[in-house]
């Protein structure tokens, strides 16, 4: 376990759980209310089961990166709340949630074994290429794990999940980088009221 996450206080857990729930629900909502309808308008045969830009994968990876193993606990209620709102088959969604969280955790375990800068450490620069590798690895594990819930057309299913998770992670990462860039520009902007 990373020393940063072993020293979290109760208020840190409340903030982590709240932020994870908010961003996971927003990303899940964006997929179901915007991305999936847009994708379905192109009439992509047989791909109605998977979003080709699955934003919650990015939230899962960044949550576990930031909060370590606690992040997995924060993700479960967030995922289940989203499933209650949007899933027609809650039992299947709950199983998929558990497997998807397990896939991200497995990717971070592999990253630790490979000595990649897997988890967030205060004061250390973010190794985005390592995090991207972990996100891709988690997408691969997720595709394989979720194929256990489905029969038939496994390759097509796994490929769509894999691509959707990677693109979702990249979009979330780019949004986060743009947000940080705006914060930096705002912080470096000379105060016009000081004149």
ABEGO torsion letter per residue (X at the ends): XBAAAAABBAAAAAAAAAAAAAAAAAAAAAAAAAAAAAAAAAGBBGAAABBABBAAAAAAAAAAAAAEAAAAAAAAAAAAAAAAAABABAAAAAAAAAAAAAAAAAAAAAAAAAGBBABBBBGBBBBAAAAAAAAAAAAAAAAAAAAAABBEGAAAAAAAAAAAAAAAAAAAAAAAAAAAAAAAAAAABBBAAAX
